Structure formats: structure tokens, C-alpha cells
């Protein structure tokens, strides 16, 4: 799913992933090319940091989000969680294990991009 998301943001916004941490080669940021603000961060995490008792690792995508929309996503849709490793008021985490179909992620990416496009 990561490959499809990266293809989507490259084709739609010209965004290439930024691999900023040598210690974490699977972790990357998505940045608006004009404002230089991040709108997404992807990384591998232990499922237990998202849900008590969950086992194993999972890839996630943290996306910039309006607080009310973030709350709605978390309350009404499987696969969305309070942001991991980012500001929990303005970011939402989506797990990339197929729980959320990629077509369900793209509109949230678009919203995240729009939020950081404002100067």
C-alpha cells in the first residue's frame, strides 16, 4: 500500500518521500514543496502503541487533520487512531494493513495537503 500512496502523492502533488533518519529506513515524511510543511509521516510501529494488547508491527501514516474531522474519523471508522508521535490535536494515524482501503486514504491525504498549502 505504501507504494500506491507514494505514487498518488507524486502524481498529484509532486511529493517525493523524504527519508530523514538513517536509523529508521522505513520512516519518511511527505512535505508540501511550496510551504515546506509536512502533511504526512509514515513509519513502522508496534501495534501495541495504537491498541492495547495488539501484537506485531504495522506500517502507519500520520496525516495532518482538522481536529473535528480527526475525531470523526477515529470514532466512526476502523483503522484510524489518535496520532502516534505527532500532535494528537492536529494529526490522525491510519494503519496501512488493509483495514482502510487506499481509496479511503486518498481524500484524507488531499485534506492534509490542503491544510499545509495555506500560507
Residue pairs with C-beta under 8 A, 6 or more apart in sequence:
1 59
1 96
1 98
1 102
2 42
2 59
2 96
4 102
5 42
5 61
5 96
5 102
5 105
5 109
6 17
8 102
8 106
8 109
9 15
9 30
9 40
9 109
9 113
10 16
12 110
12 113
13 32
13 33
13 113
14 33
15 30
15 31
15 32
15 33
15 113
17 28
17 29
17 30
17 42
18 28
18 29
18 30
18 31
19 25
19 27
19 28
20 27
20 28
20 29
21 27
24 43
26 42
26 43
26 44
26 59
27 41
27 42
27 43
27 44
28 41
28 42
28 43
29 38
29 40
29 41
30 38
30 39
30 40
30 41
30 42
31 37
31 38
31 39
32 38
32 39
32 113
32 116
32 117
34 117
34 119
35 116
35 117
35 118
35 119
37 64
37 116
38 64
38 116
39 63
39 64
39 109
39 112
39 113
39 115
39 116
40 61
40 62
40 63
40 64
40 109
40 112
41 61
41 62
41 85
41 86
42 59
42 60
42 61
42 62
42 96
43 59
43 60
43 62
43 85
44 57
44 58
44 59
44 60
45 57
45 58
45 60
45 84
45 85
46 56
46 57
46 58
47 54
47 55
47 56
47 57
47 58
48 54
48 55
49 84
50 58
50 60
50 81
50 84
50 93
50 95
51 81
58 95
58 96
58 97
59 95
59 96
59 97
60 84
60 93
60 94
60 95
60 96
61 93
61 94
61 96
61 105
62 83
62 84
62 85
62 86
62 91
62 92
62 93
63 91
63 92
63 93
63 94
63 108
63 109
63 111
63 112
64 90
64 91
64 111
64 112
64 115
64 116
65 73
65 90
65 91
65 92
65 108
65 111
65 112
65 115
66 90
66 111
66 115
67 89
67 90
69 92
69 111
70 82
70 83
70 89
70 90
70 91
70 92
73 80
73 92
73 108
74 80
74 81
74 82
74 92
77 100
77 104
78 99
78 100
79 94
79 95
79 97
79 99
79 100
80 92
80 93
80 94
80 100
81 92
81 93
81 94
81 95
82 88
82 92
82 93
83 90
83 91
83 92
83 93
84 93
86 93
92 108
94 100
94 105
94 108
96 105
